Amino acid sequence: MMDIFAEQLVRKQSTTQDDMKRACAVILAVTVSIISILLAFMGFALALVLPVCVIWALVYFLRMCNTEYEYSCTNGILDIDKISGQAKRKSMLSIEVKSFTAYGKAGVCPEEDHNTELTMFLAVGTSLMKESDDEEEYYAEFHHPEYGDCCLYFTPNSEFRAALEPFLPRELK
């Protein structure tokens, strides 16, 4: 039997809140730099070290704000990793596709009354691998041994969805 493997890399879409965090960080860095330069002119020469540290911290913060998600499916096991700043990788989720209790396009999500709270996983973005017009937001509900009842929102392209579909429970195909 041949192994089935699919991988997709998506970049998180920037929200207004993300843009506001970046703007506040820049304003704070500029303000601290100006104040420390004024202190240096008043005779505190050591204050010139502060702008260097603040600018380094700003560059690091702005780089870490760039978030990507890597989806991979190997023989029916869906793994989603969060990559911050193209350097720091953290495993978000690993689940067997056959354990999905609901799956489909997020826009046509069935309106069910859930008595339990779901743990939400958001891994939505735009593809970095190749331009594709078929990327839409999908959802999957499942029970995870560690997190309980969960709902995942993600943006798989057609090739990735094709790799997931053979492993879906019969009632979800």
N, C-alpha and C positions, 0 to 999 in steps of 0.2 A: 504494500500500500504506500502511496506517495504522500509525503507530508504536505499540508496546505499552510502556506505562510503568506501574510499580507502585512504591509506596513504603510503608515501614512503620517506625515508630519504637518501640523497645522499651527498657525500663529494666532494667538488670542487677539480678538478684536479689541481695540482700545475704547474704553468707555469715557464718558465725561468725567466721572469720578477719578479715573486713572490720569486723565489730562490735568485735572485740578491738583492732584498730588504732585505731579511733576512740576507744575507752575509754582506751587507753594515752596517746593524744595529749591527751585532756582531763585525765587525771591529771597528766601532765607539765606542762601549761600551768598548772594550779592550783598545783602544787608550786613551780614557778619563780616564779609571781606572789607566793605567800606569802613565799618566801625574799627576794625583792627588796623587798617591803614592809617586812619585818623589817630589812633592811639600810638602808632609808630612815629608819626610826626610830632606827637607830644612828648616823645622821649622814651617810649616803651618799645625798644627795638625787638624784643622777643615777640611782640604782637604780630610781626611779619610771618611767623610760622603758622599762625592760625588760618590765614587765607589759603595757604597751600593744603592744609589738612581738610578744610571745608570744601575746596574744589575737588580734591581726591574723593572725598565722601560723596559729593554730588555726582561725579562721573560714575562711581560704583553703584549708587542708588538708581540712576537713570538706566544703566546697563541691566541691572537686576529686574527692572520693571518690564523688560521685554520677555514675555512668556510664550512658550511654545508647548504644544502637547504632541506626544508621539503615541499613536495607536498602533498596536501590533496584535495580530491574531495568528496563533500557532496551534493548528489542530483543535480548534474550538475553544481555546483559552484566550480571552480578550485581556490584554494588558494595556494600561494607560499610564504614561509617565508625564510628569510636569517638568519642563526644562526652563530654568530661570537664567537669563543672561547668557544663553548658549554655553553655560558651564556647569551649573548646579542642577543635577537630575534627582528627582524624587518620584518614587513609585506611588501613584495615586490609588490604583485599583487593579486587581487581578480577579477575573471571574470567568467561570465556564459559561459559554453562550447557551448551552442546553438548560441552564437554570433560569433563563429569562421567563418571566410570567407575562410580560407585555413588551411589545417592540413595534415601532413604526415612526412615521413622520410626526414631528412635534406639533405641526399645525393641525393634524387630524387625530390628536390624542383623545381617546375616549374619555368622556366626562364621567368618571367613576367617583363614588363617594368613599374616600379612604378613611377608615376609622383609626388607622395608625399613622403616625408621622413618618415620612420617608426621609432618609438621609440623602441629600442632593449632592451629586457630582457634576460639576460643569466643566466640560472640556471642549468648548465650542470655539471655532476659529476659521480662518481661511487657509486653504492648502498652500504649502510651500513647494510641493514636489512638481506639480504642473497645473497649468490653468485648466479649470474644469467648470462647466456650466451646471453640472448635475449635483453640486454640493448643496444639500439642504440639512437642516437640523433634524436629528432623529433622537428618540428617547428609548430607553430600555428600563424596565422595572424588574427587580430580582431581589432575592433574599441572600444576603451575604453573611457568612458565619461571624464575622467580626463587627460589622456595622448594622446588622439587622436588615429591615426592609429599606431598599434603596431605589433611587431613580437617577439614571445617568442621561445627561444631554450631551451629544457630541455631533460632529459634522463629518460623517464618513463619505468618501466619494464612491462612485459606482463599483470600482474594482474592490474596494474594501468591503462594501456591502455584499458583493458576490462571494467573498471569502467567509463572511459570517453566516450567510443563509443556509448552507448545508448542515450547520450545527444547531440551527434554531429548532425548538420543539415543534412537532408537526402542526399544532393548532395555531402557531404564529407565522407559518410560511405562507 
